[in-house]
Amino acid sequence: MPLTLLRPGEKATIRNIAGKDEIGCRLRTMGLVEGAATELITSDNNIMLVKVGECRLALDKGMASRVIVAL
């Protein structure tokens, strides 16, 4: 399921990043890689704040929808 379907406080493991284009590469560079643990901190309108490892990242929902996770 896409990261956008998580509720605040839910934890998941990243399974895949959809796309091999520039955005997919950027997400991988930011630490969103297969097997990484992630948690949705908050979601507001078009911005999601997620925790990946010990880092917090702000993603728009378009980018976040490309991150496929499993609970």
PyMOL Python script that loads the backbone (N, CA, C, O; Angstrom):
from pymol import cmd

cmd.read_pdbstr("""\
ATOM      1  N   MET A   1       0.843  -1.178   0.000  1.00  0.00           N
ATOM      2  CA  MET A   1       0.000   0.000   0.000  1.00  0.00           C
ATOM      3  C   MET A   1       0.886   1.237   0.000  1.00  0.00           C
ATOM      4  O   MET A   1       2.010   1.180   0.498  1.00  0.00           O
ATOM      5  N   PRO A   2       0.413   2.347  -0.541  1.00  0.00           N
ATOM      6  CA  PRO A   2       1.222   3.568  -0.566  1.00  0.00           C
ATOM      7  C   PRO A   2       1.334   4.195   0.824  1.00  0.00           C
ATOM      8  O   PRO A   2       0.450   4.038   1.666  1.00  0.00           O
ATOM      9  N   LEU A   3       2.405   4.885   1.037  1.00  0.00           N
ATOM     10  CA  LEU A   3       2.664   5.573   2.298  1.00  0.00           C
ATOM     11  C   LEU A   3       1.517   6.518   2.672  1.00  0.00           C
ATOM     12  O   LEU A   3       1.267   6.747   3.855  1.00  0.00           O
ATOM     13  N   THR A   4       0.835   7.055   1.691  1.00  0.00           N
ATOM     14  CA  THR A   4      -0.247   8.011   1.934  1.00  0.00           C
ATOM     15  C   THR A   4      -1.425   7.396   2.691  1.00  0.00           C
ATOM     16  O   THR A   4      -2.253   8.133   3.225  1.00  0.00           O
ATOM     17  N   LEU A   5      -1.519   6.065   2.751  1.00  0.00           N
ATOM     18  CA  LEU A   5      -2.632   5.417   3.447  1.00  0.00           C
ATOM     19  C   LEU A   5      -2.353   5.161   4.923  1.00  0.00           C
ATOM     20  O   LEU A   5      -3.242   4.722   5.652  1.00  0.00           O
ATOM     21  N   LEU A   6      -1.126   5.428   5.373  1.00  0.00           N
ATOM     22  CA  LEU A   6      -0.828   5.270   6.791  1.00  0.00           C
ATOM     23  C   LEU A   6      -1.526   6.364   7.594  1.00  0.00           C
ATOM     24  O   LEU A   6      -1.772   7.465   7.101  1.00  0.00           O
ATOM     25  N   ARG A   7      -1.836   6.030   8.838  1.00  0.00           N
ATOM     26  CA  ARG A   7      -2.387   7.014   9.769  1.00  0.00           C
ATOM     27  C   ARG A   7      -1.261   7.489  10.680  1.00  0.00           C
ATOM     28  O   ARG A   7      -0.297   6.753  10.892  1.00  0.00           O
ATOM     29  N   PRO A   8      -1.361   8.700  11.223  1.00  0.00           N
ATOM     30  CA  PRO A   8      -0.311   9.192  12.122  1.00  0.00           C
ATOM     31  C   PRO A   8      -0.030   8.187  13.241  1.00  0.00           C
ATOM     32  O   PRO A   8      -0.945   7.662  13.877  1.00  0.00           O
ATOM     33  N   GLY A   9       1.255   7.938  13.459  1.00  0.00           N
ATOM     34  CA  GLY A   9       1.687   6.995  14.483  1.00  0.00           C
ATOM     35  C   GLY A   9       1.913   5.581  13.978  1.00  0.00           C
ATOM     36  O   GLY A   9       2.556   4.781  14.657  1.00  0.00           O
ATOM     37  N   GLU A  10       1.393   5.254  12.788  1.00  0.00           N
ATOM     38  CA  GLU A  10       1.579   3.910  12.236  1.00  0.00           C
ATOM     39  C   GLU A  10       3.005   3.745  11.708  1.00  0.00           C
ATOM     40  O   GLU A  10       3.585   4.655  11.115  1.00  0.00           O
ATOM     41  N   LYS A  11       3.545   2.550  11.948  1.00  0.00           N
ATOM     42  CA  LYS A  11       4.886   2.220  11.477  1.00  0.00           C
ATOM     43  C   LYS A  11       4.774   1.190  10.371  1.00  0.00           C
ATOM     44  O   LYS A  11       3.862   0.362  10.366  1.00  0.00           O
ATOM     45  N   ALA A  12       5.705   1.247   9.438  1.00  0.00           N
ATOM     46  CA  ALA A  12       5.695   0.319   8.307  1.00  0.00           C
ATOM     47  C   ALA A  12       7.122   0.135   7.799  1.00  0.00           C
ATOM     48  O   ALA A  12       8.040   0.849   8.202  1.00  0.00           O
ATOM     49  N   THR A  13       7.284  -0.831   6.913  1.00  0.00           N
ATOM     50  CA  THR A  13       8.564  -1.087   6.270  1.00  0.00           C
ATOM     51  C   THR A  13       8.423  -0.773   4.784  1.00  0.00           C
ATOM     52  O   THR A  13       7.454  -1.182   4.145  1.00  0.00           O
ATOM     53  N   ILE A  14       9.383  -0.056   4.249  1.00  0.00           N
ATOM     54  CA  ILE A  14       9.348   0.296   2.833  1.00  0.00           C
ATOM     55  C   ILE A  14       9.644  -0.955   2.015  1.00  0.00           C
ATOM     56  O   ILE A  14      10.636  -1.646   2.250  1.00  0.00           O
ATOM     57  N   ARG A  15       8.771  -1.236   1.053  1.00  0.00           N
ATOM     58  CA  ARG A  15       8.924  -2.404   0.187  1.00  0.00           C
ATOM     59  C   ARG A  15       9.443  -2.042  -1.197  1.00  0.00           C
ATOM     60  O   ARG A  15      10.160  -2.821  -1.825  1.00  0.00           O
ATOM     61  N   ASN A  16       9.071  -0.837  -1.673  1.00  0.00           N
ATOM     62  CA  ASN A  16       9.429  -0.463  -3.043  1.00  0.00           C
ATOM     63  C   ASN A  16       9.231   1.037  -3.226  1.00  0.00           C
ATOM     64  O   ASN A  16       8.426   1.664  -2.536  1.00  0.00           O
ATOM     65  N   ILE A  17       9.978   1.593  -4.165  1.00  0.00           N
ATOM     66  CA  ILE A  17       9.755   2.965  -4.614  1.00  0.00           C
ATOM     67  C   ILE A  17       9.342   2.861  -6.073  1.00  0.00           C
ATOM     68  O   ILE A  17      10.105   2.369  -6.905  1.00  0.00           O
ATOM     69  N   ALA A  18       8.155   3.315  -6.379  1.00  0.00           N
ATOM     70  CA  ALA A  18       7.639   3.228  -7.746  1.00  0.00           C
ATOM     71  C   ALA A  18       8.367   4.219  -8.638  1.00  0.00           C
ATOM     72  O   ALA A  18       8.472   5.402  -8.314  1.00  0.00           O
ATOM     73  N   GLY A  19       8.866   3.728  -9.756  1.00  0.00           N
ATOM     74  CA  GLY A  19       9.492   4.591 -10.750  1.00  0.00           C
ATOM     75  C   GLY A  19      11.001   4.632 -10.651  1.00  0.00           C
ATOM     76  O   GLY A  19      11.572   4.588  -9.562  1.00  0.00           O
ATOM     77  N   LYS A  20      11.626   4.717 -11.788  1.00  0.00           N
ATOM     78  CA  LYS A  20      13.093   4.812 -11.877  1.00  0.00           C
ATOM     79  C   LYS A  20      13.507   6.197 -12.367  1.00  0.00           C
ATOM     80  O   LYS A  20      14.659   6.403 -12.749  1.00  0.00           O
ATOM     81  N   ASP A  21      12.575   7.139 -12.355  1.00  0.00           N
ATOM     82  CA  ASP A  21      12.855   8.481 -12.854  1.00  0.00           C
ATOM     83  C   ASP A  21      13.549   9.335 -11.795  1.00  0.00           C
ATOM     84  O   ASP A  21      14.002   8.823 -10.771  1.00  0.00           O
ATOM     85  N   GLU A  22      13.627  10.625 -12.047  1.00  0.00           N
ATOM     86  CA  GLU A  22      14.307  11.562 -11.165  1.00  0.00           C
ATOM     87  C   GLU A  22      13.696  11.593  -9.768  1.00  0.00           C
ATOM     88  O   GLU A  22      14.428  11.656  -8.780  1.00  0.00           O
ATOM     89  N   ILE A  23      12.379  11.549  -9.668  1.00  0.00           N
ATOM     90  CA  ILE A  23      11.728  11.586  -8.355  1.00  0.00           C
ATOM     91  C   ILE A  23      12.032  10.312  -7.572  1.00  0.00           C
ATOM     92  O   ILE A  23      12.322  10.372  -6.377  1.00  0.00           O
ATOM     93  N   GLY A  24      11.967   9.171  -8.233  1.00  0.00           N
ATOM     94  CA  GLY A  24      12.309   7.915  -7.572  1.00  0.00           C
ATOM     95  C   GLY A  24      13.739   7.929  -7.056  1.00  0.00           C
ATOM     96  O   GLY A  24      14.002   7.473  -5.943  1.00  0.00           O
ATOM     97  N   CYS A  25      14.656   8.443  -7.846  1.00  0.00           N
ATOM     98  CA  CYS A  25      16.060   8.546  -7.431  1.00  0.00           C
ATOM     99  C   CYS A  25      16.212   9.501  -6.248  1.00  0.00           C
ATOM    100  O   CYS A  25      16.983   9.240  -5.324  1.00  0.00           O
ATOM    101  N   ARG A  26      15.478  10.597  -6.285  1.00  0.00           N
ATOM    102  CA  ARG A  26      15.545  11.570  -5.187  1.00  0.00           C
ATOM    103  C   ARG A  26      15.044  10.946  -3.889  1.00  0.00           C
ATOM    104  O   ARG A  26      15.652  11.142  -2.836  1.00  0.00           O
ATOM    105  N   LEU A  27      13.949  10.202  -3.949  1.00  0.00           N
ATOM    106  CA  LEU A  27      13.420   9.551  -2.761  1.00  0.00           C
ATOM    107  C   LEU A  27      14.436   8.564  -2.188  1.00  0.00           C
ATOM    108  O   LEU A  27      14.627   8.506  -0.974  1.00  0.00           O
ATOM    109  N   ARG A  28      15.077   7.800  -3.043  1.00  0.00           N
ATOM    110  CA  ARG A  28      16.098   6.839  -2.594  1.00  0.00           C
ATOM    111  C   ARG A  28      17.277   7.566  -1.949  1.00  0.00           C
ATOM    112  O   ARG A  28      17.806   7.112  -0.934  1.00  0.00           O
ATOM    113  N   THR A  29      17.685   8.680  -2.527  1.00  0.00           N
ATOM    114  CA  THR A  29      18.779   9.476  -1.984  1.00  0.00           C
ATOM    115  C   THR A  29      18.445  10.016  -0.597  1.00  0.00           C
ATOM    116  O   THR A  29      19.331  10.188   0.241  1.00  0.00           O
ATOM    117  N   MET A  30      17.168  10.281  -0.363  1.00  0.00           N
ATOM    118  CA  MET A  30      16.726  10.801   0.931  1.00  0.00           C
ATOM    119  C   MET A  30      16.637   9.707   1.998  1.00  0.00           C
ATOM    120  O   MET A  30      16.324   9.996   3.153  1.00  0.00           O
ATOM    121  N   GLY A  31      16.910   8.458   1.622  1.00  0.00           N
ATOM    122  CA  GLY A  31      16.896   7.373   2.595  1.00  0.00           C
ATOM    123  C   GLY A  31      15.686   6.479   2.533  1.00  0.00           C
ATOM    124  O   GLY A  31      15.560   5.550   3.331  1.00  0.00           O
ATOM    125  N   LEU A  32      14.789   6.739   1.596  1.00  0.00           N
ATOM    126  CA  LEU A  32      13.596   5.911   1.436  1.00  0.00           C
ATOM    127  C   LEU A  32      13.966   4.731   0.529  1.00  0.00           C
ATOM    128  O   LEU A  32      13.780   4.774  -0.687  1.00  0.00           O
ATOM    129  N   VAL A  33      14.488   3.694   1.151  1.00  0.00           N
ATOM    130  CA  VAL A  33      14.974   2.524   0.426  1.00  0.00           C
ATOM    131  C   VAL A  33      14.284   1.270   0.945  1.00  0.00           C
ATOM    132  O   VAL A  33      13.753   1.261   2.055  1.00  0.00           O
ATOM    133  N   GLU A  34      14.294   0.216   0.141  1.00  0.00           N
ATOM    134  CA  GLU A  34      13.688  -1.056   0.532  1.00  0.00           C
ATOM    135  C   GLU A  34      14.236  -1.530   1.863  1.00  0.00           C
ATOM    136  O   GLU A  34      15.445  -1.516   2.094  1.00  0.00           O
ATOM    137  N   GLY A  35      13.327  -1.951   2.742  1.00  0.00           N
ATOM    138  CA  GLY A  35      13.706  -2.477   4.037  1.00  0.00           C
ATOM    139  C   GLY A  35      13.806  -1.452   5.141  1.00  0.00           C
ATOM    140  O   GLY A  35      13.917  -1.820   6.310  1.00  0.00           O
ATOM    141  N   ALA A  36      13.770  -0.170   4.804  1.00  0.00           N
ATOM    142  CA  ALA A  36      13.869   0.876   5.821  1.00  0.00           C
ATOM    143  C   ALA A  36      12.567   0.979   6.608  1.00  0.00           C
ATOM    144  O   ALA A  36      11.475   0.895   6.047  1.00  0.00           O
ATOM    145  N   ALA A  37      12.705   1.162   7.914  1.00  0.00           N
ATOM    146  CA  ALA A  37      11.535   1.368   8.771  1.00  0.00           C
ATOM    147  C   ALA A  37      11.100   2.819   8.655  1.00  0.00           C
ATOM    148  O   ALA A  37      11.930   3.727   8.616  1.00  0.00           O
ATOM    149  N   THR A  38       9.798   3.027   8.600  1.00  0.00           N
ATOM    150  CA  THR A  38       9.267   4.381   8.501  1.00  0.00           C
ATOM    151  C   THR A  38       8.038   4.521   9.398  1.00  0.00           C
ATOM    152  O   THR A  38       7.379   3.537   9.733  1.00  0.00           O
ATOM    153  N   GLU A  39       7.750   5.747   9.773  1.00  0.00           N
ATOM    154  CA  GLU A  39       6.584   6.047  10.604  1.00  0.00           C
ATOM    155  C   GLU A  39       5.984   7.363  10.130  1.00  0.00           C
ATOM    156  O   GLU A  39       6.708   8.326   9.876  1.00  0.00           O
ATOM    157  N   LEU A  40       4.674   7.403  10.014  1.00  0.00           N
ATOM    158  CA  LEU A  40       4.013   8.652   9.661  1.00  0.00           C
ATOM    159  C   LEU A  40       3.832   9.458  10.940  1.00  0.00           C
ATOM    160  O   LEU A  40       3.185   9.007  11.885  1.00  0.00           O
ATOM    161  N   ILE A  41       4.401  10.635  10.959  1.00  0.00           N
ATOM    162  CA  ILE A  41       4.277  11.506  12.127  1.00  0.00           C
ATOM    163  C   ILE A  41       3.001  12.329  12.024  1.00  0.00           C
ATOM    164  O   ILE A  41       2.200  12.365  12.958  1.00  0.00           O
ATOM    165  N   THR A  42       2.816  12.987  10.890  1.00  0.00           N
ATOM    166  CA  THR A  42       1.609  13.785  10.691  1.00  0.00           C
ATOM    167  C   THR A  42       1.353  13.970   9.199  1.00  0.00           C
ATOM    168  O   THR A  42       2.258  13.858   8.372  1.00  0.00           O
ATOM    169  N   SER A  43       0.110  14.252   8.887  1.00  0.00           N
ATOM    170  CA  SER A  43      -0.287  14.512   7.518  1.00  0.00           C
ATOM    171  C   SER A  43      -1.230  15.704   7.530  1.00  0.00           C
ATOM    172  O   SER A  43      -2.220  15.720   8.262  1.00  0.00           O
ATOM    173  N   ASP A  44      -0.910  16.713   6.703  1.00  0.00           N
ATOM    174  CA  ASP A  44      -1.703  17.938   6.686  1.00  0.00           C
ATOM    175  C   ASP A  44      -1.891  18.387   5.249  1.00  0.00           C
ATOM    176  O   ASP A  44      -0.923  18.747   4.578  1.00  0.00           O
ATOM    177  N   ASN A  45      -3.125  18.368   4.772  1.00  0.00           N
ATOM    178  CA  ASN A  45      -3.435  18.750   3.397  1.00  0.00           C
ATOM    179  C   ASN A  45      -2.557  18.006   2.399  1.00  0.00           C
ATOM    180  O   ASN A  45      -2.827  16.845   2.091  1.00  0.00           O
ATOM    181  N   ASN A  46      -1.514  18.652   1.890  1.00  0.00           N
ATOM    182  CA  ASN A  46      -0.693  18.047   0.857  1.00  0.00           C
ATOM    183  C   ASN A  46       0.701  17.649   1.345  1.00  0.00           C
ATOM    184  O   ASN A  46       1.511  17.169   0.551  1.00  0.00           O
ATOM    185  N   ILE A  47       0.996  17.837   2.633  1.00  0.00           N
ATOM    186  CA  ILE A  47       2.329  17.555   3.164  1.00  0.00           C
ATOM    187  C   ILE A  47       2.267  16.455   4.216  1.00  0.00           C
ATOM    188  O   ILE A  47       1.395  16.448   5.084  1.00  0.00           O
ATOM    189  N   MET A  48       3.213  15.526   4.116  1.00  0.00           N
ATOM    190  CA  MET A  48       3.326  14.442   5.098  1.00  0.00           C
ATOM    191  C   MET A  48       4.694  14.534   5.755  1.00  0.00           C
ATOM    192  O   MET A  48       5.704  14.712   5.074  1.00  0.00           O
ATOM    193  N   LEU A  49       4.729  14.413   7.073  1.00  0.00           N
ATOM    194  CA  LEU A  49       5.980  14.369   7.810  1.00  0.00           C
ATOM    195  C   LEU A  49       6.198  12.928   8.222  1.00  0.00           C
ATOM    196  O   LEU A  49       5.384  12.360   8.951  1.00  0.00           O
ATOM    197  N   VAL A  50       7.292  12.330   7.762  1.00  0.00           N
ATOM    198  CA  VAL A  50       7.583  10.929   8.040  1.00  0.00           C
ATOM    199  C   VAL A  50       8.948  10.803   8.706  1.00  0.00           C
ATOM    200  O   VAL A  50       9.842  11.624   8.503  1.00  0.00           O
ATOM    201  N   LYS A  51       9.076   9.759   9.499  1.00  0.00           N
ATOM    202  CA  LYS A  51      10.345   9.443  10.130  1.00  0.00           C
ATOM    203  C   LYS A  51      10.908   8.215   9.431  1.00  0.00           C
ATOM    204  O   LYS A  51      10.229   7.196   9.304  1.00  0.00           O
ATOM    205  N   VAL A  52      12.141   8.315   8.983  1.00  0.00           N
ATOM    206  CA  VAL A  52      12.838   7.203   8.342  1.00  0.00           C
ATOM    207  C   VAL A  52      14.147   7.045   9.098  1.00  0.00           C
ATOM    208  O   VAL A  52      15.010   7.920   9.048  1.00  0.00           O
ATOM    209  N   GLY A  53      14.290   5.931   9.792  1.00  0.00           N
ATOM    210  CA  GLY A  53      15.453   5.776  10.665  1.00  0.00           C
ATOM    211  C   GLY A  53      15.379   6.832  11.747  1.00  0.00           C
ATOM    212  O   GLY A  53      14.391   6.896  12.479  1.00  0.00           O
ATOM    213  N   GLU A  54      16.389   7.650  11.862  1.00  0.00           N
ATOM    214  CA  GLU A  54      16.397   8.738  12.849  1.00  0.00           C
ATOM    215  C   GLU A  54      16.137  10.101  12.213  1.00  0.00           C
ATOM    216  O   GLU A  54      16.228  11.123  12.892  1.00  0.00           O
ATOM    217  N   CYS A  55      15.818  10.129  10.924  1.00  0.00           N
ATOM    218  CA  CYS A  55      15.586  11.380  10.197  1.00  0.00           C
ATOM    219  C   CYS A  55      14.099  11.638  10.015  1.00  0.00           C
ATOM    220  O   CYS A  55      13.304  10.704   9.913  1.00  0.00           O
ATOM    221  N   ARG A  56      13.736  12.897   9.977  1.00  0.00           N
ATOM    222  CA  ARG A  56      12.367  13.312   9.653  1.00  0.00           C
ATOM    223  C   ARG A  56      12.390  13.997   8.298  1.00  0.00           C
ATOM    224  O   ARG A  56      13.230  14.855   8.022  1.00  0.00           O
ATOM    225  N   LEU A  57      11.445  13.594   7.463  1.00  0.00           N
ATOM    226  CA  LEU A  57      11.362  14.134   6.115  1.00  0.00           C
ATOM    227  C   LEU A  57       9.964  14.662   5.847  1.00  0.00           C
ATOM    228  O   LEU A  57       8.981  14.074   6.297  1.00  0.00           O
ATOM    229  N   ALA A  58       9.867  15.765   5.119  1.00  0.00           N
ATOM    230  CA  ALA A  58       8.586  16.291   4.672  1.00  0.00           C
ATOM    231  C   ALA A  58       8.437  15.949   3.193  1.00  0.00           C
ATOM    232  O   ALA A  58       9.299  16.274   2.377  1.00  0.00           O
ATOM    233  N   LEU A  59       7.328  15.289   2.863  1.00  0.00           N
ATOM    234  CA  LEU A  59       7.054  14.889   1.481  1.00  0.00           C
ATOM    235  C   LEU A  59       5.680  15.392   1.079  1.00  0.00           C
ATOM    236  O   LEU A  59       4.758  15.407   1.894  1.00  0.00           O
ATOM    237  N   ASP A  60       5.540  15.807  -0.181  1.00  0.00           N
ATOM    238  CA  ASP A  60       4.188  16.083  -0.637  1.00  0.00           C
ATOM    239  C   ASP A  60       3.521  14.739  -0.939  1.00  0.00           C
ATOM    240  O   ASP A  60       4.202  13.730  -1.123  1.00  0.00           O
ATOM    241  N   LYS A  61       2.205  14.732  -0.989  1.00  0.00           N
ATOM    242  CA  LYS A  61       1.487  13.466  -1.126  1.00  0.00           C
ATOM    243  C   LYS A  61       1.747  12.806  -2.475  1.00  0.00           C
ATOM    244  O   LYS A  61       1.629  11.586  -2.586  1.00  0.00           O
ATOM    245  N   GLY A  62       2.096  13.569  -3.495  1.00  0.00           N
ATOM    246  CA  GLY A  62       2.437  12.987  -4.787  1.00  0.00           C
ATOM    247  C   GLY A  62       3.686  12.124  -4.692  1.00  0.00           C
ATOM    248  O   GLY A  62       3.736  11.025  -5.244  1.00  0.00           O
ATOM    249  N   MET A  63       4.687  12.625  -3.995  1.00  0.00           N
ATOM    250  CA  MET A  63       5.920  11.854  -3.797  1.00  0.00           C
ATOM    251  C   MET A  63       5.667  10.683  -2.862  1.00  0.00           C
ATOM    252  O   MET A  63       6.135   9.572  -3.112  1.00  0.00           O
ATOM    253  N   ALA A  64       4.931  10.925  -1.789  1.00  0.00           N
ATOM    254  CA  ALA A  64       4.671   9.888  -0.794  1.00  0.00           C
ATOM    255  C   ALA A  64       3.870   8.727  -1.390  1.00  0.00           C
ATOM    256  O   ALA A  64       4.010   7.587  -0.949  1.00  0.00           O
ATOM    257  N   SER A  65       3.047   9.009  -2.371  1.00  0.00           N
ATOM    258  CA  SER A  65       2.231   7.943  -2.980  1.00  0.00           C
ATOM    259  C   SER A  65       3.091   6.948  -3.756  1.00  0.00           C
ATOM    260  O   SER A  65       2.630   5.848  -4.062  1.00  0.00           O
ATOM    261  N   ARG A  66       4.318   7.309  -4.075  1.00  0.00           N
ATOM    262  CA  ARG A  66       5.214   6.428  -4.801  1.00  0.00           C
ATOM    263  C   ARG A  66       5.992   5.489  -3.885  1.00  0.00           C
ATOM    264  O   ARG A  66       6.668   4.570  -4.349  1.00  0.00           O
ATOM    265  N   VAL A  67       5.886   5.732  -2.572  1.00  0.00           N
ATOM    266  CA  VAL A  67       6.574   4.894  -1.587  1.00  0.00           C
ATOM    267  C   VAL A  67       5.602   3.789  -1.172  1.00  0.00           C
ATOM    268  O   VAL A  67       4.575   4.059  -0.549  1.00  0.00           O
ATOM    269  N   ILE A  68       5.927   2.557  -1.516  1.00  0.00           N
ATOM    270  CA  ILE A  68       5.073   1.407  -1.206  1.00  0.00           C
ATOM    271  C   ILE A  68       5.572   0.767   0.087  1.00  0.00           C
ATOM    272  O   ILE A  68       6.748   0.424   0.205  1.00  0.00           O
ATOM    273  N   VAL A  69       4.654   0.607   1.068  1.00  0.00           N
ATOM    274  CA  VAL A  69       5.028   0.088   2.375  1.00  0.00           C
ATOM    275  C   VAL A  69       4.178  -1.124   2.754  1.00  0.00           C
ATOM    276  O   VAL A  69       3.138  -1.394   2.154  1.00  0.00           O
ATOM    277  N   ALA A  70       4.652  -1.839   3.760  1.00  0.00           N
ATOM    278  CA  ALA A  70       3.899  -2.952   4.348  1.00  0.00           C
ATOM    279  C   ALA A  70       3.915  -2.763   5.857  1.00  0.00           C
ATOM    280  O   ALA A  70       4.939  -2.394   6.431  1.00  0.00           O
ATOM    281  N   LEU A  71       2.784  -3.015   6.495  1.00  0.00           N
ATOM    282  CA  LEU A  71       2.704  -2.884   7.951  1.00  0.00           C
ATOM    283  C   LEU A  71       3.410  -4.016   8.647  1.00  0.00           C
ATOM    284  O   LEU A  71       3.440  -4.062   9.876  1.00  0.00           O
TER     285      LEU A  71
END
""", "prot")
cmd.dss("prot")
cmd.show_as("cartoon", "prot")
cmd.util.cbc("prot")
cmd.orient("prot")
